[in-house]
Amino acid sequence: MSRLDWQIGTVVAIKPETPRVKTYTLRLPHWTPHRAGQHYDLRLTAPDGYQTERSYSIASPPEQTGEIELTVELIEEGEVSGYLFEGVAVGDQLEVRGPIGGYFVWPAKAPDAPLLLVGGGSGVVPLMAMLRHRQRAGLRNPVVLLFSVRSPEEVIYQNELEAQAQTDPAFTLLLTYTRQAPANWTGYQRRLDAAMLTEAVAHLPGPPQCYICGPTGLVESAATLLQAQGLPDDAIRTERFGPTGS
């Protein structure tokens, strides 16, 4: 079976991540190993034959076999995300195909190389797959995740990220809140800027490989600022999402 053939996956778990984000675990009859950063297409078909599809990044690491996790943000008036949130339960079946994508992937071929991950809102999803892949593979290369969110209740994977930051001295989590910060917060409270990215890079022992994912404005700004700091184009990989929380 080709990875571009559609198959029917069964929903085996649904986990709320934030009030507007859920992770759906799908067991696949034809599971194919993926690379951290790839995505799956998901297709819905109405009784009258109308079809619509969306692409969702894989949140699970390649080491998680037989199933995939797709983390989905509820988009206002979103056909697919609205159906997933309101009409899908454990045991239901969904049509998917993948894994897809070869550019925005972290191959972990240089296990000692510094890594800078920059995410906005649900743009953290493929970056989480990279972090989980690194952890499951037992790697300890220096990594910084700079994660931009609007408010405390919108930090996707918060507990897991904070636990990893506390137990892994090679991983640094940097959060910036753009609208509302937690009480007594002393960290960043603004949109991504040059100073913030300079400080993120300074946490690493050398020039990093960078992966940036989120809304177009955030991605283009971060990439431009990193280029201005002297990082070469081939060290910066980007992926843009639609409107999201950043």
Beta strands, then each sheet from edge to edge (+ up, - down):
strand 1: 7-18
strand 2: 21-27
strand 3: 39-45
strand 4: 51-57
strand 5: 67-73
strand 6: 93-100
strand 7: 115-120
strand 8: 143-149
strand 9: 171-177
strand 10: 209-215
strand 11: 236-241
sheet 1: 4+ 3- 6+ 1- 2+ 5-
sheet 2: 9+ 8+ 7+ 10+ 11+
end
